[in-house]
Each structure stands twice: as structure tokens, then as C-alpha cells.
Amino acid sequence: MVMALMTMQRGAAKHCDQESALLALLVTCHRKFLTTPPHKHQTSTKMARRKELSTNLKNTIIQQYERGKSYSQLSHFFQLACSTLHYVISKWKSTGTTINLPRAGHPQKLSRRSEVKLSRAATVTPMATCQDLKDSLGEAG
């Protein structure tokens, strides 16, 4: 399998050990499949927006960082900005994980049951005021 990976790299990892070959393949796959092409109508000089980094890539970044690689070395190897690497590493230091966590949102003011009661009350009496609907919702519990 490693020989197949080395031939896929076409010389980039021929003289490297197995770990380096796998790491190079991971970086190549990241560049090929996780970047989005720029839109046809995009004329800005800014870079195209990219998808989130995979958990495997983040773990690889952390492993290389723990081995003593600097931000500039990691940036050059992974073809990522230093600020991206800093964000991944600082998030790992603060949370202890590289998993993409769900984002926090504002808690709902009404439960699903309350929403249904409110819409039924509004449907039954379409001329009711907001205060009337609020009172009927409060009475129902």
C-alpha cells in the first residue's frame, strides 16, 4: 500500500519514510478535495472561501506541532496560513479536542408545544390581539 501511495506522489515522497509519505498524501488530498474553486463572476483578489478542515488534518497538525515544528514550517508544509494553524492549535490547547463542535445558538423562547398552541389560538380567533394570545398561552400552561 505504501508503494502505491509513493507512486501516486510521483517523486515527492520516493525517498521518505512511510509516515512522511502518508502525511504528504493527506496534505495532497486536503488540497485537492477540500478547497472550493472560485466562482466565475468573482473578480476579487481575495482567496476563495474554503471548507472546514477535516479532523484528521487537524490531528496531523497537532502531532507535527508537538514534535517541535514551527508555525512557518507547518504553514509551508500544509499550504495553510499561519493564522489558520494558530487557530487550530489554540483551540486544541483550550478545549483539548480538534473535533468540529456544534455552534452555540440563542435558546428558543417557546417550546414546540407552545408554538403549536399559539398558532391554533391565532387561527381560531384571527382578530385577537397579541395580549389576548399571550394571556391564552399563559392560561394553558
PyMOL commands that set and color helices and strands:
alter all, ss='L'
color gray80, all
select helices_A, chain A and resi 2-9+18-33+55-66+71-78+82-95+112-124+130-140
alter helices_A, ss='H'
color red, helices_A
deselect
rebuild
show_as cartoon
